[in-house]
Amino acid sequence: MKGIRWTSMEGQDDVLEFLIEAEVQGVKKRLSIAVRPPHIFVKKRLRGKLVNTENINQEYRLLFHWIKSKIEAVVGV
């Protein structure tokens, strides 16, 4: 693995990228795998009104377990 990049910009989705070098048919190539965390909204009461808010903790917990499952599948743990 060459690197990991986390991009977070206002007004855009966050992106987690894994940068790797791989040999494809004898040619070295740089590949990037981009993962965007899911958006999970919950209804909360705020000042007497129901509003949709993003549940960031749940989003990143889901992202963590998804990445962990992919790594375990490759490693064979």
N, C-alpha and C positions, 0 to 999 in steps of 0.2 A: 504494500500500500504506500502510495506516495504522499497522501495527505487527506485531511478532512477539512471541509470548509462549511461554516454556518453563515448564512446570509439572512439578515433581518432588516427590511426597509419599511418605512412607514407607508401604509396604503397597499402593501403587497404581501403575499404569503411568505412565511419563513421557508427557507430551503436548506436542507442538509445534504451536502455532496461528499461522496467518497471518490477520491482521485486515485486511479491505479494505472500501472503500466502492465500491459499484457502482450504476449506474442501471438499474433493471429496469422496463420499460414506463413510462418517464418518472418513476419514483419512486426517490429515492435510498434505498439500503438499506445497512446494515452487515452484512457477511458474515464468517463465520470458517470457516476450513478447518482441521480438526484432524487431525494425523497422529500415530499412535502407533508408536514404533520397534518392530521385530519382536523376538521373544525367540528367541535361538539358544543352545541348550545343548550342551555338549560333556562327554564323560566324562573325568575326570582322576583320577589316583591320588593320594589324600591319606592319609598315614599307613597305607599298605598296603591301603586300601579304594578301590574305584571310586565316585566321587560325580559327580553332575551339577552342573556349574557354568555360570553364564551367561557367554557370551563377549561382553562389552560392546563391545570394540574392533570385532569383526566386525559387531555389530548397528548401530553408528553409522556404520561405513563403508558398509554396505548402505543405510542411510537417506540418507547423503550422496549416493551415486550415484543413488538413486531420485529425490531432489529435483532433482539436477542434470539428469537426463534429462527431467524434466517441464518445467523451465525452458528447456532447449535445444529441446524440441519446440514450445514456444510462441514462442520468439524466432526459431527457424529457423536455428540455427547449424549 
